[in-house]
């Protein structure tokens, strides 16, 4: 396990190195605007399975994704309606996770048999720049063992996982706070599954 402290001077080099690790099937931990996240490349089946195993995550729990631009939605989502596009224009990048109907070829480790996929463009953070640099979807599940508190620093990540991960990007202590709001946009009307940073009254169109 390698730990790299990221700063303004080395961020470009660190981003490209992290993407290389992901492309080669590695598991990375990176800071988001709230907590640390566990990342693997979305279409690496063995890496997705390993991620579930090290998190001790129930297989019926789906795995959210981050992307760097809305053009990547078509890689994972089967359809994108006008309601979704309106919410994307208003709240991305930011703390809004949208649930779409998933493409048929998407891994069961991501959909958990729901035929749906959770996606967002993260707010200002290393996670955002990583997603932009990668140009492919990356898992964004919280860096913790299932049932434990999300990690806000690299030390907690190491305590949880030790050498089971390949790379930790140490961005210092993250802000924590409320999680992203989750909205299902697969139907005619939006369905708020979790109210987080973005309050439900802001989501009415």
N, C-alpha and C positions, 0 to 999 in steps of 0.2 A: 504493500500500500504506500502510495506516494502522496505527500501533503505539500501543496504549493500555496504560499500566501500571495494573493493577487493585489496589485495596486495600479495606479495610473500609468506607471512606467512599463510594466510588463504585461498589461492586460491583453494586448493583441497577440503576443506570443502564447500566453496561457490559453486564450480562446482556441487558437488553431491546434495547440497540443491536445486540448480536451476533445475537440472534434475528432482528431485522429484516434484517440482512445475509444471513443464511441463507435467509430467506423470499424474498429477491430474487435468489437464485441465486449468492450470493457464496461464496468459499472462505475459511474462517477457520482460524486456528491458535490452540489453547487449551491451557492446562496441565492435565494429568491428575495423578493421585497418583504417577505414575512418570516419564513423559516428556511431551513436547508432542505433541498430536494434530492431524490435519488434518480439518476438519469441513465437510461440505456437507449440505443437507437430503436425506433419503434418496430422495425421489421426483423430484429435479431431474436429468433425464437428461443434459442438456448439462453441468451442473456436475460430475456423476460422471465423465463422459468427460474433462473438463478435469483433474480430480483425478488420474486415471490417467496422463494425458499428462505433467503436471508432476512426478509422482513417478517417471516412467519405469518404471511397475509392470507386470509381465507380466500379460496379460489373464486368464491362468488362475488368478491369485491373487485370492481373494474379498476383500471389503471388510467388516470388522467394523463393528457399529453399537453405539451407546449409547442407552439410554432412561432416562427419569426415574422411571417407575413400571411395575410388571409388567403393568398393564392395557393398556399399549401393545404388548405382545407380539403380540396378535391382529392388529395392523396388518401385521406382517411374517411371523409364524409360522403355518403351516397347522394345526399341532396341538401341544398342550402336555400331556404325560403326567404321571402322578403322580410319577414319578422326578424329572422336571424341577422340578415344584412343590416337592418336598421340598428339592432343592438350592437353589432360589431362596429359600425361607424361611430356610435356614441361612446362606447366603453372600452374598446381595445386600442392600444395596449392598456391593460388594467385588470383589476380583480374580479373579472366576470368569466366564469367557466360556462360554456354552452354545450348542451347535449344534442348531438346530431344522430341520425341514422347512419350506421357504419357501413363502409364498403365491405363487400362479402369476403375479400381476401385479408381483412384485418385479423390479427391474432386474437384467439380466445383469451389470452392473458390480458389483453387490453379491454375487450368488450365484456368478459366474464359471462358470455352467453346471452347478453342482453340485446345484441344486435345494434347497440348504440355506442357512441364514443364521446368522451368528455375532452374538450379542447379549449385553450385560451392562448392569447398572446400576453405574456406577463408584463407587468408594469416595470418602471425603471429599476434595473437590477442587473447583476451578472447573468441571471437566467435569460433576460431579454436579449442581451448581446450574444449569448451562447446560441440561442434559437435562431437568431439572424445569421450568425456565422455558419451554423450547421447546414441550413437549408433543407433539413428533414425534421420530422416530428421527433420529440424526445419525451420520455416518460417524466412525470413531475410529481410522483408520489412523495409524501413527506419522509424525511430521513429519520425514521424511528422504527423500532419493533412494533408490530401491530398491538395496539392497546396501551402504548406508552406515549409520553409527551413528545411533540415534535421538537427536533433539535434546533437551537438558536446559535450554536457555536460548534467549531470543529472538535473540541474536546468531547462534547456529548456524542457526536457522531462516532468518534473512535471508541468510546465506551460501549456504544450499541453494537458496532460491527467489526471493530478491529481490522484484521487483514482480509476480511471477506469482500472488501471493495478495492478497486484498483487505484482510484485517485480522489483526493479531497481538495476542492478549491476552497481555501480558507479566506473568506472575505470579512472576518471578524464577527462580532456579535450582530445578529440580524434583529429587526425591530419587533418581530412577533405580531401580536394583535389578532384581529379577526381574520378568518380565512376568506377566500374568494366566495362570492355569491354564485350558486349553481342554478342554472335555468335550462329546462328542457324545451327545445324549440322544434321538436319533431312533429307537433300537431298544429292545428289551426290557431290555438291560443297558447301563450307561454305558460309554463308550469314551474313555479319556484320550488326547487327541491331543498335549497339551503340558503337562508338569508345571512350574508356575511357583511363585507365592507359596504357593498352597494345595497341600499335599502329598497324594499319592494315597491315603495311609492315612486321611486325614480325609474322603475322599469315599465310603468304603464305607458303605452304608445299612444 
